[in-house]
Amino acid sequence: MTYETLQVTLEQHVAVIRLNRPDKANAMNLAMWHDIRTAFEWADSTPDVRAVVLEGEGKLFTSGIDLQMMMGLAASIRNDCDGRTRENLRRTILDLQDCLSSLERCRKPVLAAIHGACIGGGIDLITCADMRYCSADAWFSVKEIDIGMTADVGTLQRLPRLIGEGMARELAYTARKVDAAEAREIRLVNRVFESREALAGGVREIAAGIAAKSPLAVRGTKEMISYARDHSVADGLNYIATWNAAMLMSNDLQAAMMANMSKQAPVFDN
């Protein structure tokens, strides 16, 4: 498929989805929001994809939502009826939320590789990923408060679960910069790499390691962790019992057990 605002490649079961508006600091215009959803729906439905790397082209990961898109929003939702105008705005917000939630719906693990700046809507985007990694030059800002709005497409719902409520409140209320070292300290990112080149190589190596595992087991693991985040322990235990009653006795299980016995790398179907 071709995309207006992304570069998408697939090699050895690892898809790379790259934000590709470098001349606009990878600002997230409407086309990019929709391209993101389309790309992750493709990754989810393509059997040969086993892991996804999300990265940005150019000097930074993303400067966040495109302000021209914000300024054009009023015209796109306008209706003679005030109630319908407000309903249109609500539907627009829900659609943008859905575009980013496509990362969570994708059954394959998503690894975000962040360099340079990750601002505003970029935080909404990366908090949807399974894991986040960054280069030493990276910095982060929950910027919405500085343009007079409340973040509305996921940061305020997901960030507290990643870094704790108190720190999430501080970042959302102040919009201050968080450098790579602090991002690692507060567990926003899993690891910091010395350079952008080291980041790209390191994240691809992690993704390749995941891609070598049982695809069925990896998909089930993502499903269970995501489910457990939003449910009680009892609910999660019940769900995994039901899931494995259906999925456990698979060709992947047999292949992995035989490979362990023979000390050889297992080979799995997609």
C-alpha positions in Angstrom: 0.0 0.0 0.0 1.0 3.6 -0.5 0.6 6.3 2.1 0.6 10.1 1.9 2.4 10.7 5.2 4.1 7.4 6.1 6.8 5.1 4.8 6.0 1.5 5.4 8.3 -1.4 4.9 8.3 -5.1 5.8 11.4 -7.2 6.1 11.9 -10.6 7.9 8.5 -10.3 9.7 9.3 -6.8 11.1 7.2 -3.9 9.7 8.7 -0.4 10.0 6.1 2.4 10.0 7.8 5.7 9.7 6.2 9.2 10.1 7.2 10.9 6.9 6.6 14.7 6.9 10.1 15.8 7.8 9.7 19.2 6.2 6.8 19.8 8.6 8.6 18.3 11.6 6.3 15.3 11.2 3.4 17.3 12.4 0.3 15.1 12.5 -2.1 16.4 9.9 -5.5 14.7 9.2 -4.0 12.5 6.5 -1.4 11.2 8.9 -3.9 10.3 11.6 -5.9 8.3 9.0 -2.7 6.8 7.5 -1.7 5.6 11.0 -4.9 3.7 11.4 -4.7 2.2 7.9 -1.1 1.2 8.4 -1.8 -0.5 11.8 -4.9 -2.2 10.4 -2.6 -3.5 7.6 0.0 -4.7 10.2 -2.7 -6.5 12.2 -4.2 -8.3 9.2 -1.0 -9.2 7.4 0.2 -12.7 8.6 3.8 -12.0 7.7 4.0 -9.1 10.1 5.0 -10.3 13.6 6.3 -7.1 15.1 6.1 -3.4 14.3 8.6 -0.5 14.7 7.2 3.0 14.8 9.7 5.8 14.1 10.0 9.2 12.5 11.9 10.6 9.5 14.0 13.7 9.8 15.3 15.7 12.8 12.6 14.6 15.2 10.0 12.0 15.9 7.0 14.4 15.8 6.1 18.0 16.8 2.5 16.8 17.5 -0.8 17.7 16.0 -0.6 20.0 12.9 -1.8 23.5 14.0 -3.2 24.1 10.5 -5.4 21.1 11.0 -6.5 22.6 14.4 -7.3 26.0 12.9 -9.3 24.3 10.1 -11.4 22.3 12.5 -14.1 24.9 13.0 -15.0 25.0 9.3 -15.1 21.2 9.1 -17.6 20.8 11.9 -19.7 23.9 11.4 -23.5 23.5 11.3 -26.3 26.0 11.5 -27.5 24.1 14.6 -25.2 24.6 17.6 -26.0 21.1 18.9 -25.0 19.4 15.7 -21.8 21.4 15.5 -20.9 20.1 19.0 -21.9 16.6 18.0 -19.6 16.9 15.0 -16.7 17.9 17.2 -17.3 15.0 19.5 -17.4 12.6 16.6 -14.1 14.1 15.2 -12.4 13.7 18.6 -13.6 10.1 18.8 -12.3 9.4 15.3 -8.9 10.7 16.2 -8.8 8.6 19.3 -9.7 5.6 17.2 -6.8 6.3 14.8 -4.3 6.0 17.7 -6.1 3.1 19.4 -5.3 1.2 16.2 -1.8 0.6 17.8 -3.4 -1.2 20.7 -5.9 -3.1 18.6 -3.0 -4.4 16.4 -2.3 -7.9 17.6 1.4 -7.5 16.9 3.7 -5.8 19.4 4.4 -2.2 18.6 7.9 -0.7 19.5 8.2 3.1 19.4 11.7 4.4 18.6 11.8 8.1 19.5 14.5 10.6 18.5 14.6 14.3 18.8 11.3 15.8 20.1 8.1 14.0 20.9 5.5 16.7 21.6 1.8 16.9 22.3 0.0 14.4 20.0 3.2 12.5 19.8 2.8 11.5 23.5 -0.8 10.4 22.7 0.7 8.3 19.9 3.6 6.6 21.8 1.5 5.8 24.9 -0.5 3.5 22.6 2.7 1.5 21.8 3.6 -1.7 23.7 7.1 -0.4 24.4 9.0 2.9 24.0 12.7 3.4 23.4 14.6 6.7 22.7 17.9 8.1 21.7 19.9 10.3 24.1 18.8 13.5 22.3 15.1 12.8 22.7 12.8 14.9 24.8 9.1 14.8 25.6 6.4 17.3 26.4 2.7 17.0 27.1 2.1 20.4 25.3 -1.7 20.7 25.1 -2.0 22.9 28.2 0.2 25.6 26.4 -2.3 26.0 23.6 -5.2 26.3 26.0 -6.7 22.8 25.7 -7.1 19.6 27.6 -5.4 16.6 25.9 -8.2 14.5 24.5 -6.9 11.6 22.4 -5.3 9.4 25.0 -2.4 10.9 27.0 -4.4 11.6 30.1 -5.9 8.1 30.1 -2.8 6.1 29.3 0.2 8.1 30.7 -0.8 7.8 34.4 -0.8 4.0 33.9 2.8 4.1 32.6 4.5 6.6 34.9 2.1 7.0 37.8 -0.6 9.6 38.5 1.5 12.2 40.3 4.1 12.5 37.6 1.5 12.4 34.8 -0.3 15.3 36.5 3.0 17.3 36.7 3.8 16.8 33.1 0.2 17.6 31.9 -0.2 20.7 34.1 3.2 22.2 33.3 4.0 21.0 29.7 7.7 21.0 30.8 10.4 19.1 28.8 11.4 15.7 29.9 14.8 14.6 28.6 15.8 11.1 27.8 17.5 10.3 31.1 14.4 11.4 33.1 12.1 9.6 30.6 14.0 6.4 31.5 13.9 7.2 35.2 10.1 7.7 35.3 9.6 4.6 33.0 8.2 6.4 30.1 10.8 4.6 28.0 12.3 1.2 28.5 15.8 2.1 27.4 17.9 5.0 26.1 20.4 4.5 23.2 23.4 6.7 22.7 22.5 7.8 19.1 19.7 7.7 16.6 21.6 5.0 14.7 22.0 2.9 17.9 18.3 3.4 18.6 17.3 2.1 15.1 19.6 -0.9 15.3 18.7 -1.7 18.9 15.0 -1.5 18.5 15.1 -3.6 15.3 17.1 -6.2 17.1 14.5 -6.4 19.9 11.7 -6.6 17.3 13.5 -9.3 15.4 13.8 -11.3 18.7 10.1 -11.0 19.2 9.4 -12.0 15.6 11.3 -15.2 16.1 8.9 -16.3 18.9 5.6 -18.1 18.5 3.3 -15.6 16.7 0.3 -17.2 18.4 1.9 -16.9 21.8 3.0 -13.3 21.2 -0.5 -12.3 20.1 -2.0 -13.9 23.1 0.5 -12.3 25.5 -0.3 -8.8 24.1 -4.0 -9.6 24.5 -3.6 -10.7 28.1 -1.5 -7.7 29.2 -3.8 -5.2 27.6 -6.8 -6.9 29.1 -5.2 -7.1 32.6 -4.5 -3.3 32.5 -8.3 -2.5 32.4 -9.7 -5.4 34.5 -9.3 -7.1 37.9 -6.9 -9.8 38.6 -9.8 -12.3 38.8 -11.1 -11.2 35.4 -7.6 -11.6 33.9 -7.1 -15.0 35.3 -10.5 -16.1 34.0 -9.8 -14.7 30.6 -6.4 -16.4 30.2 -7.9 -19.8 31.3 -10.5 -19.4 28.6 -8.0 -18.2 26.0 -5.5 -21.0 26.6 -8.3 -23.6 26.6 -8.7 -22.5 23.0 -5.2 -21.6 21.9 -2.7 -23.6 24.0 -2.7 -26.9 22.2 -1.2 -25.5 19.0 1.5 -26.4 16.5 3.6 -23.6 18.0 3.7 -25.4 21.4 4.8 -28.6 19.8 7.4 -26.8 17.7 8.8 -24.9 20.6 9.0 -28.0 22.8 10.7 -30.1 20.1 13.2 -27.3 19.4 14.1 -27.0 23.1 14.7 -30.7 23.3 16.9 -30.7 20.1 18.7 -27.4 21.1 17.7 -25.9 17.7 15.9 -22.7 16.9 12.2 -23.3 16.4 10.4 -22.4 13.1 6.9 -21.2 13.4 4.1 -20.6 10.8 2.7 -17.1 10.7 
